[in-house]
Amino acid sequence: MCNNHQIVQSANGPVQLHRRDVVRGLWAGTIVAFSGASVAGCSTNPATGRSQLTFMSDSQLVQMSASAWAQTKQETPISTDRAANARLLRIGDRIRKVASQRTPSLADADWEFVVFDSDQKNAFVMPGGKVGFYKGLLDYSDNDDQVAAVLGHEVGHVEGRHSNERMSQQTLGQVALVGTTVATAASDLSSTEQQMIMAAAGAGLSLGIILPFSRKHELEADLLGVDSMYAAGYDVKESVRLWEKMGQNREGAPPEWMSTHPSPDTRVRELTNYINSKGYAVM
């Protein structure tokens, strides 16, 4: 994804494209008309070892998410259960510390772990270390190890810089759609054909790039979470058991290829293979 190419508009102005050129260009992914500088911001993430395309600084994202976090705490009741809040903070602090040893920049984050009083079986993280954990999921977890699996996953998103990377990917996608609009408008396609092309391009962006990219991030966060679990002394096998349990309540869920998240079956398989390959346990 991180190549130092320039994506530029023709110096001679819009290029007249014929129908066959538009179709071929869309198929090859080469129709992108964007007047601007070269794509920048490629760096290697020390936690994952892979190259990432990031347009924004992490401090910018933290500033942007601060108001959203404050609004979430205003609009969503925070649990008054002292035991639940103490439990989350205790486990979260252990996970945060070991992850910070692996990725020192995490130590500078202003971490906050909050239990929201909701029956939802979910959790989330915002840039800067703001972790929301719904009480429904806290109660659903069988033990501290399963809570640690979720917290390890959320901290893994921060460690993987997934918010920055995802925003950058979506920005590129929007640029591509604008470029497609320009290219089809300059072609000999009818208005109906242009609308069909744009609909196909939008679907291709979502199903072919954004959703698979999101699922990749979720799996990566799972594995980083297992690393943190192991380093913090939690039973990594419980991460697999949690997703086996979650998979029993999937009625009505969309198929994996239409979802932002991998299916529980995929997560169970990937976690099991990773745990065995790292020698954390035998499953």
GUTOR-840627 format. One record per residue (C-alpha): residue number from 1; residue in three letters; z negated, x negated, y. Coordinates in steps of 0.5 Angstrom, whole numbers, always signed. Layout:
N
+-----+------+-------+-------+-------+
: pos : code :    pz :    px :    py :
+-----+------+-------+-------+-------+
: NUM :  Ala :     Z :     X :     Y :
...
+-----+------+-------+-------+-------+
//
This chain:
283
+-----+------+-------+-------+-------+
: pos : code :    pz :    px :    py :
+-----+------+-------+-------+-------+
:   1 :  Met :    +0 :    +0 :    +0 :
:   2 :  Cys :    -1 :    -6 :    +5 :
:   3 :  Asn :    +5 :    -9 :    +6 :
:   4 :  Asn :    +7 :   -12 :   +13 :
:   5 :  His :   +13 :    -8 :   +15 :
:   6 :  Gln :   +15 :    -5 :   +21 :
:   7 :  Ile :   +17 :    +3 :   +21 :
:   8 :  Val :   +21 :    +3 :   +27 :
:   9 :  Gln :   +26 :    +8 :   +30 :
:  10 :  Ser :   +33 :    +6 :   +30 :
:  11 :  Ala :   +35 :    +2 :   +37 :
:  12 :  Asn :   +41 :    +6 :   +38 :
:  13 :  Gly :   +37 :   +13 :   +38 :
:  14 :  Pro :   +37 :   +18 :   +33 :
:  15 :  Val :   +42 :   +17 :   +27 :
:  16 :  Gln :   +46 :   +23 :   +24 :
:  17 :  Leu :   +45 :   +24 :   +17 :
:  18 :  His :   +49 :   +28 :   +12 :
:  19 :  Arg :   +45 :   +32 :    +7 :
:  20 :  Arg :   +46 :   +27 :    +2 :
:  21 :  Asp :   +43 :   +22 :    +6 :
:  22 :  Val :   +37 :   +27 :    +7 :
:  23 :  Val :   +36 :   +28 :    +0 :
:  24 :  Arg :   +36 :   +21 :    -2 :
:  25 :  Gly :   +32 :   +19 :    +3 :
:  26 :  Leu :   +26 :   +24 :    +2 :
:  27 :  Trp :   +27 :   +22 :    -6 :
:  28 :  Ala :   +26 :   +14 :    -4 :
:  29 :  Gly :   +21 :   +16 :    +1 :
:  30 :  Thr :   +25 :   +12 :    +6 :
:  31 :  Ile :   +26 :   +17 :   +12 :
:  32 :  Val :   +20 :   +15 :   +17 :
:  33 :  Ala :   +22 :   +15 :   +24 :
:  34 :  Phe :   +16 :   +12 :   +28 :
:  35 :  Ser :   +17 :    +9 :   +34 :
:  36 :  Gly :   +11 :    +4 :   +34 :
:  37 :  Ala :    +8 :    -3 :   +32 :
:  38 :  Ser :    +7 :    -6 :   +25 :
:  39 :  Val :    +3 :    -2 :   +21 :
:  40 :  Ala :    -4 :    -6 :   +21 :
:  41 :  Gly :   -11 :    -6 :   +19 :
:  42 :  Cys :   -10 :    -9 :   +12 :
:  43 :  Ser :   -16 :   -12 :    +9 :
:  44 :  Thr :   -19 :   -14 :    +2 :
:  45 :  Asn :   -25 :   -10 :    +0 :
:  46 :  Pro :   -31 :   -15 :    -3 :
:  47 :  Ala :   -34 :    -9 :    -7 :
:  48 :  Thr :   -27 :    -7 :   -10 :
:  49 :  Gly :   -23 :   -13 :   -10 :
:  50 :  Arg :   -17 :    -9 :    -8 :
:  51 :  Ser :   -13 :    -9 :    -1 :
:  52 :  Gln :   -14 :    -3 :    +4 :
:  53 :  Leu :   -10 :    +0 :   +10 :
:  54 :  Thr :   -15 :    +2 :   +15 :
:  55 :  Phe :   -13 :    +4 :   +22 :
:  56 :  Met :   -20 :    +4 :   +25 :
:  57 :  Ser :   -26 :    +0 :   +25 :
:  58 :  Asp :   -32 :    +3 :   +21 :
:  59 :  Ser :   -36 :    +3 :   +28 :
:  60 :  Gln :   -31 :    +8 :   +31 :
:  61 :  Leu :   -32 :   +13 :   +24 :
:  62 :  Val :   -40 :   +12 :   +25 :
:  63 :  Gln :   -39 :   +15 :   +32 :
:  64 :  Met :   -34 :   +20 :   +30 :
:  65 :  Ser :   -39 :   +23 :   +24 :
:  66 :  Ala :   -45 :   +23 :   +28 :
:  67 :  Ser :   -44 :   +29 :   +32 :
:  68 :  Ala :   -42 :   +32 :   +25 :
:  69 :  Trp :   -48 :   +30 :   +22 :
:  70 :  Ala :   -53 :   +33 :   +27 :
:  71 :  Gln :   -49 :   +39 :   +27 :
:  72 :  Thr :   -50 :   +40 :   +19 :
:  73 :  Lys :   -57 :   +39 :   +20 :
:  74 :  Gln :   -57 :   +44 :   +25 :
:  75 :  Glu :   -53 :   +49 :   +22 :
:  76 :  Thr :   -56 :   +48 :   +14 :
:  77 :  Pro :   -63 :   +49 :   +13 :
:  78 :  Ile :   -67 :   +43 :   +11 :
:  79 :  Ser :   -71 :   +43 :    +5 :
:  80 :  Thr :   -79 :   +44 :    +6 :
:  81 :  Asp :   -80 :   +42 :    -1 :
:  82 :  Arg :   -84 :   +35 :    +0 :
:  83 :  Ala :   -83 :   +33 :    -7 :
:  84 :  Ala :   -76 :   +34 :    -7 :
:  85 :  Asn :   -75 :   +30 :    -1 :
:  86 :  Ala :   -79 :   +24 :    -3 :
:  87 :  Arg :   -76 :   +24 :   -10 :
:  88 :  Leu :   -69 :   +23 :    -6 :
:  89 :  Leu :   -71 :   +18 :    -1 :
:  90 :  Arg :   -75 :   +14 :    -7 :
:  91 :  Ile :   -68 :   +14 :   -11 :
:  92 :  Gly :   -64 :   +13 :    -5 :
:  93 :  Asp :   -67 :    +7 :    -3 :
:  94 :  Arg :   -67 :    +4 :    -9 :
:  95 :  Ile :   -59 :    +5 :   -10 :
:  96 :  Arg :   -58 :    +3 :    -2 :
:  97 :  Lys :   -62 :    -4 :    -3 :
:  98 :  Val :   -58 :    -6 :    -9 :
:  99 :  Ala :   -51 :    -4 :    -6 :
: 100 :  Ser :   -53 :    -8 :    +0 :
: 101 :  Gln :   -54 :   -14 :    -4 :
: 102 :  Arg :   -47 :   -13 :    -7 :
: 103 :  Thr :   -44 :   -11 :    +0 :
: 104 :  Pro :   -49 :   -14 :    +6 :
: 105 :  Ser :   -45 :   -10 :   +11 :
: 106 :  Leu :   -49 :    -4 :    +8 :
: 107 :  Ala :   -56 :    -6 :   +10 :
: 108 :  Asp :   -54 :    -5 :   +18 :
: 109 :  Ala :   -52 :    +2 :   +16 :
: 110 :  Asp :   -57 :    +7 :   +19 :
: 111 :  Trp :   -59 :   +11 :   +12 :
: 112 :  Glu :   -61 :   +18 :   +12 :
: 113 :  Phe :   -62 :   +22 :    +6 :
: 114 :  Val :   -63 :   +29 :    +7 :
: 115 :  Val :   -64 :   +35 :    +2 :
: 116 :  Phe :   -61 :   +41 :    +4 :
: 117 :  Asp :   -64 :   +48 :    +2 :
: 118 :  Ser :   -58 :   +51 :    -1 :
: 119 :  Asp :   -56 :   +53 :    -9 :
: 120 :  Gln :   -50 :   +49 :    -8 :
: 121 :  Lys :   -49 :   +44 :   -14 :
: 122 :  Asn :   -46 :   +38 :    -9 :
: 123 :  Ala :   -48 :   +32 :    -5 :
: 124 :  Phe :   -44 :   +29 :    +1 :
: 125 :  Val :   -44 :   +22 :    +5 :
: 126 :  Met :   -41 :   +21 :   +12 :
: 127 :  Pro :   -40 :   +14 :   +15 :
: 128 :  Gly :   -46 :   +10 :   +17 :
: 129 :  Gly :   -50 :   +12 :   +11 :
: 130 :  Lys :   -52 :   +20 :   +12 :
: 131 :  Val :   -53 :   +23 :    +5 :
: 132 :  Gly :   -53 :   +30 :    +4 :
: 133 :  Phe :   -56 :   +33 :    -2 :
: 134 :  Tyr :   -56 :   +40 :    -4 :
: 135 :  Lys :   -63 :   +42 :    -7 :
: 136 :  Gly :   -58 :   +46 :   -12 :
: 137 :  Leu :   -56 :   +40 :   -15 :
: 138 :  Leu :   -63 :   +36 :   -15 :
: 139 :  Asp :   -66 :   +42 :   -19 :
: 140 :  Tyr :   -60 :   +42 :   -24 :
: 141 :  Ser :   -60 :   +34 :   -25 :
: 142 :  Asp :   -64 :   +33 :   -32 :
: 143 :  Asn :   -68 :   +27 :   -29 :
: 144 :  Asp :   -68 :   +21 :   -24 :
: 145 :  Asp :   -62 :   +18 :   -27 :
: 146 :  Gln :   -58 :   +23 :   -26 :
: 147 :  Val :   -60 :   +24 :   -19 :
: 148 :  Ala :   -59 :   +16 :   -18 :
: 149 :  Ala :   -52 :   +17 :   -21 :
: 150 :  Val :   -50 :   +22 :   -16 :
: 151 :  Leu :   -53 :   +18 :   -10 :
: 152 :  Gly :   -50 :   +12 :   -13 :
: 153 :  His :   -43 :   +15 :   -12 :
: 154 :  Glu :   -44 :   +17 :    -5 :
: 155 :  Val :   -47 :   +10 :    -3 :
: 156 :  Gly :   -40 :    +8 :    -7 :
: 157 :  His :   -36 :   +12 :    -2 :
: 158 :  Val :   -39 :    +8 :    +4 :
: 159 :  Glu :   -38 :    +1 :    +0 :
: 160 :  Gly :   -31 :    +3 :    -2 :
: 161 :  Arg :   -30 :    +5 :    +6 :
: 162 :  His :   -26 :   +11 :    +3 :
: 163 :  Ser :   -27 :   +15 :    +9 :
: 164 :  Asn :   -23 :   +10 :   +13 :
: 165 :  Glu :   -18 :    +9 :    +8 :
: 166 :  Arg :   -17 :   +16 :    +7 :
: 167 :  Met :   -16 :   +18 :   +14 :
: 168 :  Ser :   -11 :   +12 :   +15 :
: 169 :  Gln :    -7 :   +15 :    +9 :
: 170 :  Gln :    -7 :   +22 :   +12 :
: 171 :  Thr :    -5 :   +19 :   +19 :
: 172 :  Leu :    +1 :   +15 :   +15 :
: 173 :  Gly :    +3 :   +22 :   +12 :
: 174 :  Gln :    +3 :   +26 :   +18 :
: 175 :  Val :    +8 :   +20 :   +21 :
: 176 :  Ala :   +12 :   +21 :   +15 :
: 177 :  Leu :   +13 :   +29 :   +16 :
: 178 :  Val :   +14 :   +28 :   +23 :
: 179 :  Gly :   +20 :   +23 :   +21 :
: 180 :  Thr :   +22 :   +28 :   +16 :
: 181 :  Thr :   +23 :   +33 :   +22 :
: 182 :  Val :   +27 :   +28 :   +26 :
: 183 :  Ala :   +31 :   +26 :   +21 :
: 184 :  Thr :   +33 :   +33 :   +18 :
: 185 :  Ala :   +34 :   +36 :   +25 :
: 186 :  Ala :   +39 :   +30 :   +26 :
: 187 :  Ser :   +43 :   +32 :   +20 :
: 188 :  Asp :   +48 :   +37 :   +18 :
: 189 :  Leu :   +43 :   +42 :   +14 :
: 190 :  Ser :   +42 :   +49 :   +16 :
: 191 :  Ser :   +36 :   +52 :   +19 :
: 192 :  Thr :   +34 :   +55 :   +12 :
: 193 :  Glu :   +35 :   +48 :    +8 :
: 194 :  Gln :   +31 :   +44 :   +14 :
: 195 :  Gln :   +25 :   +49 :   +12 :
: 196 :  Met :   +26 :   +48 :    +5 :
: 197 :  Ile :   +26 :   +40 :    +6 :
: 198 :  Met :   +20 :   +41 :   +10 :
: 199 :  Ala :   +16 :   +45 :    +5 :
: 200 :  Ala :   +18 :   +40 :    +0 :
: 201 :  Ala :   +16 :   +34 :    +4 :
: 202 :  Gly :    +9 :   +37 :    +6 :
: 203 :  Ala :    +8 :   +39 :    -2 :
: 204 :  Gly :   +10 :   +32 :    -4 :
: 205 :  Leu :    +5 :   +29 :    +1 :
: 206 :  Ser :    -1 :   +33 :    -1 :
: 207 :  Leu :    +1 :   +33 :    -9 :
: 208 :  Gly :    +4 :   +26 :    -9 :
: 209 :  Ile :    +0 :   +22 :    -4 :
: 210 :  Ile :    -6 :   +25 :    -1 :
: 211 :  Leu :    -9 :   +29 :    -7 :
: 212 :  Pro :    -8 :   +23 :   -12 :
: 213 :  Phe :   -11 :   +18 :    -7 :
: 214 :  Ser :   -17 :   +23 :    -6 :
: 215 :  Arg :   -18 :   +23 :   -14 :
: 216 :  Lys :   -18 :   +15 :   -14 :
: 217 :  His :   -23 :   +15 :    -9 :
: 218 :  Glu :   -28 :   +19 :   -13 :
: 219 :  Leu :   -27 :   +15 :   -19 :
: 220 :  Glu :   -28 :    +9 :   -16 :
: 221 :  Ala :   -34 :   +11 :   -13 :
: 222 :  Asp :   -36 :   +13 :   -20 :
: 223 :  Leu :   -36 :    +6 :   -22 :
: 224 :  Leu :   -39 :    +3 :   -16 :
: 225 :  Gly :   -45 :    +8 :   -17 :
: 226 :  Val :   -46 :    +6 :   -24 :
: 227 :  Asp :   -46 :    -1 :   -22 :
: 228 :  Ser :   -51 :    +1 :   -17 :
: 229 :  Met :   -55 :    +5 :   -22 :
: 230 :  Tyr :   -55 :    -1 :   -27 :
: 231 :  Ala :   -58 :    -6 :   -22 :
: 232 :  Ala :   -63 :    -1 :   -20 :
: 233 :  Gly :   -66 :    +0 :   -27 :
: 234 :  Tyr :   -63 :    +7 :   -28 :
: 235 :  Asp :   -60 :    +9 :   -35 :
: 236 :  Val :   -52 :    +9 :   -34 :
: 237 :  Lys :   -51 :   +13 :   -40 :
: 238 :  Glu :   -54 :   +19 :   -36 :
: 239 :  Ser :   -48 :   +19 :   -31 :
: 240 :  Val :   -44 :   +21 :   -37 :
: 241 :  Arg :   -49 :   +26 :   -39 :
: 242 :  Leu :   -49 :   +29 :   -32 :
: 243 :  Trp :   -41 :   +30 :   -32 :
: 244 :  Glu :   -41 :   +33 :   -39 :
: 245 :  Lys :   -46 :   +38 :   -37 :
: 246 :  Met :   -42 :   +39 :   -30 :
: 247 :  Gly :   -36 :   +40 :   -35 :
: 248 :  Gln :   -39 :   +46 :   -38 :
: 249 :  Asn :   -39 :   +50 :   -32 :
: 250 :  Arg :   -31 :   +49 :   -30 :
: 251 :  Glu :   -29 :   +56 :   -30 :
: 252 :  Gly :   -24 :   +58 :   -25 :
: 253 :  Ala :   -23 :   +51 :   -23 :
: 254 :  Pro :   -16 :   +49 :   -21 :
: 255 :  Pro :   -12 :   +44 :   -25 :
: 256 :  Glu :   -14 :   +36 :   -24 :
: 257 :  Trp :    -7 :   +35 :   -21 :
: 258 :  Met :    -8 :   +40 :   -15 :
: 259 :  Ser :   -15 :   +38 :   -14 :
: 260 :  Thr :   -19 :   +33 :   -10 :
: 261 :  His :   -23 :   +31 :   -15 :
: 262 :  Pro :   -22 :   +28 :   -22 :
: 263 :  Ser :   -24 :   +33 :   -28 :
: 264 :  Pro :   -30 :   +32 :   -31 :
: 265 :  Asp :   -27 :   +30 :   -38 :
: 266 :  Thr :   -23 :   +25 :   -34 :
: 267 :  Arg :   -30 :   +22 :   -31 :
: 268 :  Val :   -33 :   +22 :   -37 :
: 269 :  Arg :   -28 :   +18 :   -40 :
: 270 :  Glu :   -27 :   +13 :   -35 :
: 271 :  Leu :   -35 :   +12 :   -34 :
: 272 :  Thr :   -35 :   +11 :   -42 :
: 273 :  Asn :   -30 :    +6 :   -42 :
: 274 :  Tyr :   -33 :    +2 :   -36 :
: 275 :  Ile :   -40 :    +2 :   -38 :
: 276 :  Asn :   -38 :    +0 :   -45 :
: 277 :  Ser :   -33 :    -6 :   -42 :
: 278 :  Lys :   -39 :    -8 :   -37 :
: 279 :  Gly :   -44 :    -8 :   -43 :
: 280 :  Tyr :   -49 :    -4 :   -39 :
: 281 :  Ala :   -50 :    +0 :   -45 :
: 282 :  Val :   -46 :    +2 :   -52 :
: 283 :  Met :   -43 :    +9 :   -52 :
+-----+------+-------+-------+-------+
//
